[in-house]
């Protein structure tokens, strides 16, 4: 198990408060060293700001300049990445400037809210995010720029995984994101029964979660600790594959029936574990970051509809999904609508990070050169432009399902 990220949350002000950013950098350097001394490899350190429309006091046209400034500053404070939060439904023009901001920076991440408790599902925001995805796919020849953008449905502040991370107040805080799919692989590799495997996984998550929390509450007690997102995030080899864990549990290939049950069991194990939860804390299924998921997607066994289905019981939603390069915003919007409906009806956070690949069609091999990716094949998107009532801009209010049927 590794720490994927230590994420420091702050309001960096605008114009940027360099002293506050330097203080954040110093905290992250110390935190990284401390956790590594305790035996945890720390892959990245990150900053997450309040949503940029609020940071910029509504002057959202200044986003590209802000992104460029922060991007240039990060190496000076020894921080790898930063998130400027999501465009907000209350600021409809804020979505417009994200593609330019992505192009103006190299290490800055962004989001776009498509649904939340206050506004419901925003068809206007869904269309705006679909357009961002289509436009961002053309920034680089391989479509890689969409790694730094996700559409957010019912995602609260304090999630340390990017691109979903954002802050909601002026008090600095931090949270931990783990890379822990290997714990699931190991738990179900050696155990004879399902319950043995589940109990082993719960015990491992609790052990590491409590150790990480102990350090946070003692050494770093002066900075508010939000918690740990113990999503079972993978790394692109079979020893760290959540898809591989599902197959260790007894599903011949992830994508076949039985996969949803396995995903629910794994997510429930995270729920049962004893540690301070934040963010998604569940089954994470990034197609291009998981060697087995990438393989099954290339085989056509694991589809976009499968990933959407598993989002109903677990997970972060749809992540690093390679799409045909000629996919239109009108074809992307219905998929974002489905993600939004699941998030609101089930009252859970979900995101969509979609990656149209220029010049590629469904079935073509991907060729990303990125250490956190396992190449696959472009996936087929069965979607067409919406019409009728669903093609308008009126918000959709969906209340969460009531569990008490008595």
C-alpha positions in Angstrom: 0.0 0.0 0.0 1.2 3.5 -0.8 0.0 7.0 -0.2 -1.1 8.4 -3.5 -1.2 11.9 -2.3 -1.1 14.2 0.7 -3.5 17.0 -0.3 -3.4 20.4 1.4 -6.6 22.4 1.3 -6.5 26.2 1.4 -7.8 29.5 0.2 -4.8 30.9 -1.6 -6.5 34.3 -2.2 -6.3 36.2 -5.4 -3.9 37.7 -6.3 -2.1 34.7 -5.0 -0.8 34.8 -1.5 2.7 33.5 -2.0 3.5 33.3 1.8 0.4 31.1 2.3 1.5 28.9 -0.6 5.0 28.7 0.7 3.7 27.6 4.1 1.6 25.0 2.4 4.7 23.8 0.6 6.7 23.6 3.8 3.9 21.6 5.4 3.8 19.1 2.5 7.5 18.6 2.5 7.5 17.8 6.2 4.4 15.6 5.9 5.9 13.6 3.1 9.2 13.1 5.0 7.3 12.0 8.1 5.1 9.5 6.4 8.0 8.1 4.5 9.9 7.7 7.7 7.0 5.7 9.0 7.3 3.3 6.1 4.8 4.8 3.6 5.9 5.7 0.1 4.3 9.0 -0.8 3.9 9.4 -4.5 2.7 13.1 -4.8 2.0 16.2 -2.8 -0.9 18.4 -3.9 -2.8 21.7 -3.2 -6.5 22.1 -3.5 -8.1 25.6 -3.5 -11.6 26.8 -3.0 -13.6 26.8 -6.3 -12.0 29.2 -8.7 -15.2 31.3 -9.3 -15.2 32.2 -5.6 -11.4 32.5 -5.5 -11.6 35.0 -8.4 -14.6 36.8 -6.9 -16.6 36.0 -10.0 -14.0 37.3 -12.5 -13.8 33.9 -14.2 -12.2 35.3 -17.3 -9.0 35.5 -15.3 -8.8 31.8 -14.8 -6.2 31.0 -17.6 -3.8 33.7 -16.1 -4.3 32.3 -12.6 -3.7 28.7 -13.8 -0.5 29.8 -15.5 0.8 31.7 -12.5 0.1 28.8 -10.1 1.6 26.3 -12.5 4.8 28.3 -12.6 4.9 28.7 -8.8 4.4 25.0 -7.8 8.0 23.9 -8.5 9.3 26.7 -6.4 7.4 25.4 -3.3 8.1 21.7 -4.0 4.5 20.8 -4.8 3.6 18.5 -7.7 0.1 19.4 -8.6 -2.8 21.8 -7.7 -6.5 21.9 -8.2 -8.4 25.1 -8.7 -11.7 23.5 -7.9 -14.8 23.2 -10.1 -16.8 25.6 -12.2 -20.0 26.2 -10.3 -23.6 26.1 -11.5 -24.2 29.5 -9.9 -21.5 30.9 -12.2 -22.6 29.5 -15.7 -19.9 31.4 -17.5 -17.2 29.8 -15.3 -17.2 26.6 -17.5 -16.2 28.6 -20.6 -12.6 29.3 -19.6 -11.5 25.9 -18.4 -10.1 24.6 -21.8 -7.9 27.7 -22.1 -6.8 27.3 -18.5 -5.8 23.7 -19.1 -3.8 24.7 -22.2 -2.1 27.5 -20.2 -0.8 25.2 -17.5 0.8 21.8 -17.1 0.1 20.6 -13.5 -3.2 22.3 -12.7 -6.5 20.3 -12.4 -10.1 21.5 -12.8 -13.6 20.3 -12.3 -17.1 21.3 -13.3 -20.2 20.7 -11.1 -23.0 19.1 -13.0 -25.2 18.3 -10.0 -25.4 19.2 -6.4 -28.0 19.3 -3.5 -28.6 23.0 -3.9 -29.2 23.1 -7.7 -30.2 19.6 -8.6 -29.1 18.3 -11.9 -28.1 21.1 -14.2 -28.6 20.2 -17.9 -26.9 23.5 -18.8 -23.8 22.5 -16.8 -23.9 19.0 -18.3 -23.8 20.5 -21.8 -21.0 22.9 -20.7 -18.9 20.1 -19.3 -19.5 17.9 -22.3 -18.2 20.8 -24.4 -15.1 21.2 -22.2 -14.3 17.5 -22.6 -14.6 17.7 -26.4 -12.5 20.9 -26.6 -9.8 19.7 -24.2 -9.4 16.6 -26.2 -7.8 18.7 -29.0 -5.3 20.5 -26.8 -2.7 17.8 -27.4 -2.5 15.2 -30.2 -3.1 12.3 -27.8 -6.1 13.8 -25.9 -4.2 13.6 -22.7 -5.3 17.0 -21.4 -8.6 15.6 -20.2 -6.6 13.9 -17.5 -6.9 17.2 -15.7 -10.7 17.7 -15.9 -13.6 15.9 -14.4 -17.4 16.5 -14.2 -18.6 16.4 -10.6 -21.9 15.1 -9.4 -22.8 15.5 -5.7 -19.1 15.7 -4.7 -18.4 17.5 -1.4 -15.3 19.5 -0.5 -12.5 17.6 1.1 -11.9 14.7 -1.3 -8.1 14.4 -1.8 -8.2 12.7 -5.2 -7.8 14.9 -8.2 -9.6 16.3 -10.2 -12.4 16.2 -7.6 -10.5 18.0 -4.9 -11.6 21.4 -3.6 -11.8 23.3 -0.3 -14.8 25.2 1.2 -13.5 27.6 3.8 -10.5 29.8 4.8 -9.0 27.3 7.4 -6.2 25.2 6.0 -6.6 21.5 6.2 -5.2 18.3 4.8 -6.3 14.8 3.8 -4.7 11.6 2.5 -5.5 9.6 -0.6 -4.2 6.0 -0.8 -3.2 3.6 -3.5 -4.3 0.4 -2.0 -5.8 -2.0 -4.6 -3.0 -4.4 -3.7 -4.5 -4.9 -0.2 -7.6 -6.3 -2.0 -5.5 -8.5 -4.3 -3.6 -9.9 -1.3 -6.6 -10.4 0.9 -8.5 -12.5 -1.6 -5.4 -14.2 -3.0 -4.6 -16.3 0.1 -7.9 -16.7 1.9 -10.2 -19.8 1.4 -13.6 -18.2 1.9 -15.2 -14.9 1.0 -15.7 -13.9 4.6 -12.0 -14.7 5.4 -10.9 -12.4 2.5 -13.3 -9.6 3.5 -12.2 -9.7 7.2 -8.5 -9.7 6.1 -9.1 -6.6 3.9 -11.1 -4.8 6.7 -8.2 -5.5 9.1 -5.5 -4.2 6.7 -7.4 -1.1 5.9 -8.1 -0.4 9.5 -4.5 -1.0 10.5 -3.1 1.4 7.9 -5.9 3.9 8.4 -5.3 4.2 12.1 -1.5 4.4 11.6 -1.9 7.3 9.1 -4.4 9.0 11.4 -2.1 8.7 14.5 0.6 10.6 12.7 -1.9 13.2 11.5 -3.3 13.8 15.0 0.0 13.9 16.8 2.8 15.4 14.6 0.4 17.6 12.5 -2.2 18.3 15.1 -2.1 22.1 14.5 -3.5 21.6 11.0 -7.0 20.2 10.7 -7.0 16.6 9.4 -10.0 15.9 7.2 -9.5 12.2 6.9 -8.4 9.5 4.5 -9.9 8.6 1.1 -9.1 4.9 1.2 -10.5 4.2 -2.2 -8.8 1.0 -3.5 -7.0 2.9 -6.2 -4.9 0.8 -8.5 -1.5 1.0 -10.2 -1.1 -0.3 -13.7 0.3 -3.8 -12.9 -1.5 -6.9 -11.9 -0.3 -6.9 -8.3 -2.1 -3.5 -7.8 -5.2 -4.1 -9.9 -8.7 -3.8 -8.5 -10.0 -5.6 -11.5 -7.5 -8.3 -10.6 -8.9 -8.4 -7.1 -12.4 -9.0 -8.5 -11.1 -11.9 -10.5 -9.3 -13.3 -7.4 -12.7 -13.3 -5.7 -14.0 -15.7 -8.4 -15.4 -13.7 -11.3 -13.6 -15.1 -14.4 -13.3 -11.7 -16.0 -14.4 -8.3 -14.6 -17.3 -7.2 -16.7 -19.1 -10.5 -16.5 -22.0 -11.0 -14.1 -20.8 -11.3 -10.5 -18.6 -8.2 -10.9 -21.1 -5.9 -9.4 -21.5 -8.1 -6.3 -17.7 -8.2 -5.9 -17.5 -4.4 -6.3 -20.1 -4.0 -3.6 -18.3 -6.4 -1.2 -15.0 -4.5 -1.7 -16.6 -1.1 -1.1 -18.5 -2.4 2.0 -15.1 -3.5 3.4 -13.9 0.0 3.1 -17.1 1.2 4.8 -16.6 -1.2 7.7 -12.9 -0.3 8.3 -12.1 1.9 11.3 -10.6 5.1 10.1 -11.8 8.7 9.5 -13.4 8.6 6.0 -13.5 11.4 3.5 -14.0 11.6 -0.2 -15.1 8.6 -2.2 -13.6 5.8 0.0 -14.7 2.9 -2.3 -14.1 0.8 -5.4 -12.1 2.9 -7.9 -12.3 1.8 -11.5 -10.1 4.0 -13.7 -9.9 2.0 -17.0 -6.4 3.2 -18.0 -4.9 3.1 -14.6 -5.7 -0.6 -13.9 -3.9 -3.3 -15.9 -6.8 -5.8 -15.7 -9.5 -3.3 -16.4 -7.5 -2.0 -19.4 -7.2 -5.6 -20.7 -10.9 -6.4 -20.2 -11.9 -3.2 -21.9 -9.6 -4.0 -24.8 -11.3 -7.4 -25.0 -14.8 -5.8 -25.0 -15.7 -7.7 -21.8 -15.7 -4.6 -19.6 -17.8 -1.8 -21.2 -18.7 1.8 -20.3 -22.2 0.6 -19.3 -20.6 -1.9 -16.9 -18.5 0.8 -15.3 -21.7 2.9 -15.0 -23.6 0.0 -13.4 -20.9 -0.6 -10.8 -21.0 3.0 -9.9 -24.4 2.3 -8.4 -22.9 0.3 -5.6 -19.5 1.8 -5.2 -16.7 3.8 -6.7 -16.0 7.2 -8.1 -17.9 6.9 -11.3 -16.3 6.8 -14.8 -12.5 7.5 -14.8 -9.9 7.7 -17.5 -12.3 6.2 -20.1 -10.8 6.3 -23.7 -13.4 7.4 -26.2 -13.4 7.8 -30.0 -11.8 11.1 -31.1 -14.8 12.2 -33.1 -17.1 11.9 -30.0 -19.3 15.0 -29.9 -20.4 17.0 -26.9 -24.0 16.0 -27.7 -23.0 12.4 -27.4 -21.1 12.9 -24.1 -24.0 14.8 -22.4 -26.3 11.8 -22.0 -23.6 9.9 -20.2 -23.0 12.8 -17.8 -26.8 12.9 -17.2 -26.8 9.3 -16.2 -23.9 9.9 -13.8 -25.8 12.8 -12.3 -29.0 10.8 -11.8 -27.1 8.0 -10.0 -25.3 10.5 -7.8 -28.4 12.4 -6.8 -30.8 9.4 -6.5 -28.4 7.3 -4.4 -26.9 10.4 -2.6 -23.3 9.6 -3.4 -20.4 11.4 -5.0 -19.6 10.4 -8.6 -17.4 11.9 -11.3 -16.7 11.4 -15.0 -13.2 11.8 -16.4 -13.6 11.0 -20.1 -10.8 11.0 -22.7 -11.6 11.3 -26.4 -8.5 10.3 -28.3 -8.0 12.4 -31.5 -7.8 10.3 -34.7 -8.9 7.1 -32.9 -12.1 5.1 -33.3 -13.7 2.4 -31.2 -11.4 -0.6 -31.0 -8.2 1.2 -31.9 -5.3 0.7 -29.5 -4.3 3.6 -27.2 -0.7 4.6 -27.0 -0.3 7.0 -24.0 3.2 7.3 -22.6 2.4 7.8 -19.0 3.7 5.8 -16.0 0.3 5.6 -14.3 -1.5 4.3 -17.5 -1.9 0.8 -18.9 -2.8 1.1 -22.5 -6.0 -0.4 -23.8 -8.4 0.1 -26.7 -10.8 3.0 -27.4 -14.1 2.1 -25.9 -17.5 2.3 -27.7 -19.9 5.0 -26.5 -23.4 4.0 -27.2 -24.9 7.4 -27.0 -26.7 9.9 -29.3 -28.0 13.5 -28.9 -30.8 14.0 -26.5 -34.1 15.3 -27.7 -37.5 16.3 -26.3 -37.7 17.4 -22.6 -34.2 16.1 -21.8 -32.7 18.4 -24.4 -33.7 21.6 -22.6 -31.9 23.6 -19.9 -34.4 23.3 -17.0 -32.8 21.9 -13.9 -33.9 18.4 -12.7 -34.6 17.9 -9.0 -34.1 14.3 -7.9 -34.5 13.5 -4.2 -32.5 10.7 -2.7 -34.3 7.3 -2.5 -35.9 6.7 0.8 -34.8 3.5 2.5 -37.6 3.2 5.0 -40.5 1.6 3.1 -42.6 0.8 6.2 
